[in-house]
Amino acid sequence: MGRLQAASLMSAVVGVAMIAGAEFGYNGNAVWGFASGLVSGLMLALSMVFVRKTHEVEQVALSLQ
């Protein structure tokens, strides 16, 4: 991940946290939703990295046909 991508990701996370900060103050479920959303996004990004790395090693079709 490049520096620009990392900075963009961090600014997006900080922006969402600032917008949702008021909700976090009185709704405990919002914190769990935010945390699970971050984990879900990170897992999706990680799976995309593995798909890209697989294609670098060998041509693999993405369809099941």
N, C-alpha and C positions, 0 to 999 in steps of 0.2 A: 504494500500500500504506500503510495506516495505521500509526501508531506502535505500537499494540497488536499488530497482525499482525507487524510487523518484530521486536518484542521476543519474541513467541512463537516465531517462526522461529529467531531467534538462540539462545534458550534450548533449543530442540529440538536444534539442531546441537551446541551445547556439551554437552548431556546425552548425546547419542550418542557424541561424541568422548571424554567421560569414561568411559563404559561400555566402549567399545572400545579405550581407551588401552593396556590391558595387551596386547591382541592386536597392536596396532601395533608394540609393542616387539620382537617376535620373528618377525612374519610380514609381510614386505614386500607380499605380495599383498593384505593387508587394507587397506593404505593406498590402493592403486589401486582396490579395490572401493568404499571410502568416497568417494573423489574422483569416480569414475564415477557413483556413485549420486547425489551432489550435482549433478553436471552434468546427469544425466538428469532429476532433479526440477526443476531450474531451466528446462530446455528445455520440459518439460511445462507448467510455470506460465506461461512466456512464450507458448506456443501458446494456452493458455486466455485470456490477456489479448487476443490477437489475435482470437479468436472473439468475446469480449465486445465489443470495439471494433467489429467488423464488424456485430454486431447493433445497436449504437447508431446506426450510420450508416443501415442499411437492414435490413428484415426478411428474413432468409435462413433457409430451411428446413434443418434439420440432416440430414434423411433424403434418400435418393436416389430416393424414389418420386415 
